[in-house]
Amino acid sequence: MNLDLIATVALFILLFGFISKRIQKTPITSTMVFVVFGILISNQFLGIFRTNLDSSVIHVIAEVTLILVLFTDASRIDIKQVIREHAIPVRLLGIGLPLTIILGAIAAFMVFNYLTFWEGALLAAILAPTDAALGQAVVSDPRVPVRIRQSLNIESGLNDGIALPVVLILLSIAGIEDNDKTSSYWIRFAASQVILGPIAGICVGYFGGKLVEWSSKKGWMSREFQDISALGLSLLAYSAAELIGGNGFIAAFTSGLTLSYTSKTACEALSEFGDAEGQLLTLITFMIFGAFMVLPELGNLNWHIVIYGVLSLTVIRMIPVALSLTGLGLKLPTILYLGWFGPRGIASILFALLILEESGITHGNEIFTVIMMTVLLSVFAHGLTSYPISEMYAGKFEKLKDIQDGIAEHQTVKEMPTRIKWKI
């Protein structure tokens, strides 16, 4: 056991906690701080984090984090309410997300002439999910119109789970040419992954949610274990799917969605769980990102990667957003605000690890580098701009708050829990 590492990380978390509230109204986010801390303790600097990216511990932490993120993000979103009231995220997910993947694939094919089309599509799909938590002010600032911040909140809560089946299918297609297995094998594999996974997730979410609800109403289940049930249900959905040949991550997502229908009690407890335990796992994952994925990949940086990273965060995101929101009556500043705040974060990092673990595609390492560099750019570009831009945007629309007729941004919608209640 590396006691130096444990002591250093524990001391850092404690010291950061002392100033966590103090930095909330600054351009510095805790994600940025944890990434920088990871870089400092990496082998290339202080050498305290003495392991490698292939370590089983690293992959266990990453997988558990992805399971919990998919599960808790889905469980906090009321799909019925989204369909009734939230036209913006429905458009962003139903139109904007597919267009982002298509445009990203075209750009990748043009920028990286060594990638096949399917490899480019895989890159685009992994970078399509957004993570509003990287610029938490955009979803937590009460001065920002609730309809707008909730749109980004809902989009980031669902797009990782929606993109995951696409990523898995593209992994299979991209691997057909670079693997000795037949195309029929990969088709059967992809089909089993995206069919059996949801079946397992729905069963665990429905029956598990009902059981938690029943036990809680009977007074048999304490509040603490209602919180802990998030971990149990998400891991059960994952393992059940893997045992029957499905994809555990898809199962975790569909289990969370099903739970949001069946158990309000469990969903409230899950929200509380995500505020602390889920946040810690997320920040540790960003620390690991800084320690193992930043400096090694910086050595592979070239102008092609820089161009694609910038395009991914701007044109590839903003054009689909603008097209998907046509006809909703939103003002240009709102469309630009929604377009810019599509940070790439935890889902892209964890999806990228699937390339190293489960795929033998020819340019897997190159795709991994592009993803890591784009996420690094996003962490700082969106983190540094989230508070000042949200302040300017909120100030502009706060003046129109009392003139609600004709102001699409101030349309009344129901608020849903954000992944993190304080600035990440």
C-alpha positions in Angstrom: 0.0 0.0 0.0 1.4 3.4 -1.0 1.0 5.3 2.2 2.7 8.4 0.8 0.0 8.6 -1.9 -2.9 8.0 0.5 -1.6 10.6 2.9 -1.0 13.2 0.1 -4.4 12.7 -1.5 -6.2 12.8 1.9 -4.3 16.0 3.0 -5.1 17.6 -0.4 -8.8 16.8 -0.2 -8.9 18.2 3.4 -7.0 21.4 2.5 -9.1 22.0 -0.6 -12.3 21.5 1.5 -11.2 24.4 3.7 -11.4 26.8 0.7 -14.0 25.1 -1.4 -16.7 27.7 -0.7 -14.3 30.6 -1.0 -13.5 29.8 -4.6 -17.1 29.3 -5.8 -17.3 32.8 -7.2 -14.0 32.7 -9.0 -13.1 31.4 -12.4 -11.3 28.5 -10.7 -13.3 25.2 -10.5 -12.6 22.2 -8.3 -12.2 20.1 -11.5 -9.3 22.3 -12.6 -7.7 22.1 -9.2 -7.9 18.3 -9.1 -6.6 17.9 -12.6 -3.6 20.1 -11.7 -3.1 18.2 -8.5 -3.0 14.9 -10.5 -0.4 16.4 -12.8 1.8 17.4 -9.8 1.7 14.0 -8.2 2.3 12.1 -11.5 5.4 10.2 -12.3 6.6 13.1 -14.6 6.6 15.5 -11.6 6.7 14.5 -7.9 6.4 10.8 -8.6 4.0 10.2 -5.8 1.4 8.4 -7.9 3.6 5.4 -8.7 1.5 3.2 -10.9 0.3 3.1 -14.5 -2.8 3.5 -16.6 -3.1 -0.3 -16.9 -3.5 -0.7 -13.2 -6.6 -2.7 -12.2 -7.2 -0.2 -9.4 -7.4 2.7 -11.9 -9.9 0.8 -14.1 -12.0 -0.3 -11.1 -12.3 3.4 -10.0 -13.1 4.5 -13.5 -15.7 1.8 -14.1 -17.5 2.3 -10.7 -17.5 6.1 -11.4 -19.1 5.6 -14.8 -21.7 3.2 -13.4 -22.7 5.6 -10.7 -22.7 8.6 -13.1 -24.9 6.9 -15.6 -27.3 5.5 -12.9 -27.7 8.6 -10.8 -27.9 11.1 -13.7 -30.7 9.0 -15.2 -32.5 8.6 -11.9 -32.7 12.3 -11.2 -34.4 13.1 -14.5 -38.2 12.9 -14.7 -38.7 11.8 -18.3 -42.5 12.5 -18.3 -41.8 16.0 -17.1 -39.1 16.5 -19.7 -41.4 15.5 -22.5 -44.2 17.8 -21.2 -42.3 20.9 -20.3 -38.7 20.9 -21.5 -38.7 21.4 -25.3 -35.1 22.7 -25.3 -33.3 19.5 -24.0 -35.6 17.3 -26.0 -34.5 19.1 -29.2 -30.8 19.1 -28.0 -31.0 15.3 -27.4 -33.2 14.3 -30.3 -31.7 16.5 -33.0 -28.6 18.2 -31.6 -26.8 15.1 -30.4 -27.1 13.0 -33.6 -26.1 16.1 -35.7 -23.1 16.6 -33.4 -21.9 13.0 -34.0 -22.4 13.3 -37.7 -20.6 16.7 -38.0 -17.9 15.5 -35.7 -17.4 12.4 -37.8 -17.1 14.4 -41.0 -14.6 16.8 -39.3 -12.5 13.9 -38.0 -12.4 12.3 -41.4 -11.2 15.6 -42.9 -8.7 16.5 -40.2 -7.2 13.1 -39.6 -6.6 11.5 -43.0 -5.4 8.3 -41.4 -8.7 7.5 -39.7 -11.3 5.4 -41.3 -14.8 6.9 -41.4 -16.0 4.6 -38.6 -13.0 5.5 -36.4 -13.9 9.2 -37.0 -17.5 8.5 -36.1 -16.4 6.7 -32.9 -14.2 9.7 -31.9 -17.2 12.0 -32.5 -19.6 9.8 -30.5 -17.2 9.7 -27.5 -16.8 13.5 -27.5 -20.6 14.2 -28.1 -21.8 13.8 -24.4 -21.6 17.0 -22.4 -20.8 17.5 -18.7 -22.4 20.7 -17.3 -20.7 20.0 -14.0 -17.4 21.3 -15.5 -19.0 24.8 -15.5 -21.3 24.4 -12.6 -22.3 28.1 -12.6 -24.3 27.4 -15.7 -26.7 25.1 -13.9 -26.6 26.4 -10.4 -26.7 30.2 -10.7 -30.3 31.1 -9.7 -30.1 34.3 -11.8 -29.7 32.3 -15.0 -33.3 31.7 -16.4 -34.4 28.4 -14.9 -35.5 27.1 -18.3 -32.0 27.5 -19.7 -30.0 26.1 -16.8 -32.3 23.2 -16.5 -32.0 22.5 -20.2 -28.2 22.1 -19.8 -28.7 20.1 -16.7 -31.1 17.6 -18.3 -29.1 17.4 -21.5 -25.9 16.5 -19.6 -27.8 14.0 -17.4 -29.1 12.0 -20.4 -26.8 12.4 -23.3 -24.0 10.1 -21.9 -26.5 7.2 -21.6 -28.0 7.9 -25.0 -24.6 8.1 -26.7 -23.2 4.9 -25.0 -25.0 2.4 -27.3 -23.8 4.4 -30.3 -20.3 4.3 -29.0 -20.5 0.5 -28.4 -21.9 -0.1 -31.9 -19.2 2.0 -33.5 -16.5 0.2 -31.5 -17.8 -3.0 -33.0 -18.0 -1.6 -36.6 -14.6 0.0 -36.4 -13.1 -3.2 -35.1 -14.5 -5.4 -37.9 -11.6 -4.5 -40.4 -9.0 -4.8 -37.7 -10.0 -8.1 -36.1 -10.0 -11.7 -37.2 -13.6 -12.2 -36.1 -16.3 -12.0 -38.8 -18.7 -9.2 -39.3 -21.6 -11.5 -38.2 -19.9 -12.0 -34.9 -19.6 -8.3 -34.2 -23.2 -7.7 -35.3 -24.4 -10.4 -32.8 -22.1 -8.9 -30.1 -23.4 -5.4 -30.6 -27.0 -6.5 -30.6 -26.6 -8.5 -27.4 -24.9 -5.6 -25.8 -27.6 -3.0 -26.5 -30.6 -5.4 -26.0 -29.7 -7.6 -23.0 -28.3 -4.6 -21.1 -31.5 -2.6 -21.1 -33.5 -5.7 -20.2 -31.4 -6.3 -17.1 -31.4 -2.6 -16.2 -35.2 -2.3 -16.4 -35.7 -5.4 -14.3 -33.3 -4.2 -11.5 -34.6 -0.6 -11.6 -38.3 -1.6 -11.4 -38.2 -4.4 -8.8 -35.3 -2.8 -6.9 -37.1 0.6 -6.8 -40.4 -1.0 -5.7 -38.6 -2.9 -2.9 -36.8 0.2 -1.6 -40.1 2.1 -1.7 -42.0 -0.6 0.1 -39.3 -1.2 2.7 -39.0 2.6 3.4 -42.7 3.1 3.8 -42.8 0.1 6.2 -40.1 1.8 8.3 -37.8 -1.1 7.8 -35.1 0.7 5.8 -33.1 3.6 7.3 -32.4 6.8 5.4 -28.7 6.0 5.4 -29.3 2.7 3.6 -31.7 4.3 1.2 -28.7 6.4 0.1 -26.5 3.3 0.0 -29.1 1.5 -2.2 -27.9 3.7 -5.1 -24.6 1.9 -5.0 -26.2 -1.5 -4.6 -28.8 -1.1 -7.4 -26.4 0.4 -9.9 -23.8 -2.4 -9.4 -26.5 -5.0 -9.4 -27.8 -3.8 -12.8 -24.2 -3.7 -14.2 -23.3 -7.2 -13.0 -26.7 -8.8 -14.0 -26.3 -7.4 -17.5 -22.7 -8.7 -17.8 -23.7 -12.1 -16.6 -26.3 -12.5 -19.3 -24.0 -11.1 -22.1 -25.3 -7.6 -22.1 -23.6 -4.3 -21.5 -23.5 -3.3 -17.8 -23.1 0.4 -18.4 -26.2 0.5 -20.5 -28.0 -1.5 -17.8 -26.9 1.0 -15.2 -28.4 3.9 -17.2 -31.7 2.2 -18.0 -32.0 1.0 -14.4 -31.7 4.7 -13.3 -34.3 5.7 -15.8 -36.7 3.0 -14.7 -36.1 3.9 -11.0 -37.2 7.5 -11.8 -40.6 6.1 -12.7 -41.0 3.6 -9.9 -39.6 5.1 -6.7 -39.6 8.8 -5.7 -38.2 7.8 -2.3 -35.2 6.1 -3.8 -34.6 8.9 -6.2 -34.5 11.5 -3.5 -32.0 9.4 -1.6 -29.9 8.9 -4.8 -29.7 12.7 -5.1 -28.3 13.0 -1.6 -25.8 10.1 -2.3 -24.6 11.9 -5.5 -23.9 15.1 -3.6 -21.1 13.6 -1.6 -19.9 10.1 -2.6 -20.6 10.6 -6.3 -18.8 13.9 -6.2 -15.7 12.4 -4.6 -15.5 9.6 -7.1 -15.8 12.1 -10.0 -13.1 14.4 -8.6 -10.8 11.4 -8.0 -11.4 10.4 -11.6 -10.3 13.9 -12.7 -7.2 13.5 -10.5 -6.4 10.3 -12.2 -7.0 12.0 -15.5 -4.4 14.6 -14.6 -1.9 12.0 -13.2 -2.0 9.5 -16.1 -3.7 10.9 -19.2 -2.4 14.5 -19.5 1.4 14.6 -19.7 1.8 11.3 -21.6 -0.7 12.4 -24.2 0.7 16.0 -24.4 3.8 14.4 -25.9 1.7 13.2 -28.9 0.0 16.6 -29.4 0.1 18.1 -32.9 -1.7 20.8 -34.8 -4.3 18.3 -36.2 -5.4 17.5 -32.6 -5.5 21.1 -31.6 -7.7 22.0 -34.6 -10.1 19.1 -33.9 -10.3 19.9 -30.2 -11.2 23.6 -30.9 -13.7 22.5 -33.6 -15.3 20.0 -31.2 -15.9 22.6 -28.5 -17.1 25.3 -31.0 -18.4 24.6 -34.5 -19.2 20.8 -34.0 -21.3 21.7 -30.9 -22.7 25.1 -31.8 -24.1 24.5 -35.3 -26.2 21.4 -34.2 -27.4 23.4 -31.2 -28.5 26.3 -33.3 -30.2 24.0 -35.9 -32.0 22.0 -33.2 -33.4 25.1 -31.5 -34.8 26.7 -34.6 -38.4 27.9 -34.1 -38.4 28.0 -30.3 -38.1 31.8 -30.2 -34.8 31.9 -28.2 -32.6 34.9 -28.5 -29.2 34.8 -30.1 -27.3 35.2 -26.7 -29.2 32.1 -25.4 -28.3 30.0 -28.4 -24.7 31.0 -28.1 -24.8 30.3 -24.3 -26.3 26.8 -24.8 -23.9 26.2 -27.7 -20.8 27.2 -25.8 -21.6 25.4 -22.6 -21.3 21.8 -23.8 -18.2 20.8 -21.9 -16.6 17.4 -22.5 -15.8 15.7 -19.2 -16.2 12.5 -17.2 -18.2 10.5 -19.8 -15.7 11.1 -22.6 -12.8 10.1 -20.3 -14.5 6.9 -19.2 -15.8 6.0 -22.7 -12.2 6.5 -24.1 -10.9 3.9 -21.7 -13.2 1.4 -23.4 -11.1 1.8 -26.5 -8.0 0.7 -24.6 -9.8 -2.1 -22.8 -12.1 -3.7 -25.3 -11.1 -2.7 -28.8 -8.2 -3.6 -31.1 -8.9 -0.9 -33.7 -5.8 0.3 -35.5 -5.8 3.9 -34.4 -7.1 3.4 -30.9 -4.2 5.2 -29.3 -4.5 8.2 -31.6 -8.2 8.5 -30.9 -7.5 8.3 -27.2 -5.0 11.1 -27.4 -7.5 13.4 -29.3 -10.2 12.7 -26.6 -7.8 13.4 -23.7 -6.6 16.7 -25.2 -10.1 17.8 -26.0 -11.3 17.1 -22.5 -8.2 19.0 -21.1 -9.0 22.0 -23.2 -12.6 21.8 -22.1 -11.8 21.6 -18.4 -10.0 24.9 -18.5 -11.9 26.7 -21.3 -15.3 26.0 -19.9 -14.2 26.2 -16.3 -12.6 29.6 -16.6 -15.5 31.1 -18.6 -18.5 29.5 -16.7 -18.8 32.1 -13.9 -18.1 35.3 -15.8 -20.2 34.4 -18.9 -23.0 33.2 -16.6 -22.9 36.5 -14.7 -23.1 38.5 -18.0 -25.9 36.3 -19.4 -27.9 36.3 -16.2 -27.6 40.1 -15.9 -29.0 40.5 -19.4 -32.0 38.3 -18.9 -32.7 39.3 -15.3 -33.9 42.7 -16.6 -36.6 40.8 -18.6 -37.7 38.6 -15.8 -40.9 40.6 -15.1 -41.8 40.8 -18.8 -42.5 37.1 -19.2 -44.9 37.4 -22.2 -43.0 36.7 -25.3 -39.7 35.9 -23.5 -39.1 32.2 -24.3 -36.2 32.0 -21.9 -38.4 32.8 -18.9 -41.0 30.2 -19.7 -41.9 28.4 -16.4 -40.6 24.8 -16.1 -40.1 22.4 -13.2 -36.6 22.3 -11.7 -34.9 18.9 -11.4 -31.9 18.1 -9.2 -28.4 18.8 -10.6 -25.7 16.2 -10.3 -23.6 18.4 -8.0 -25.3 21.0 -5.7 -22.1 23.1 -5.4 -19.5 24.2 -7.8 -17.3 21.5 -9.3 
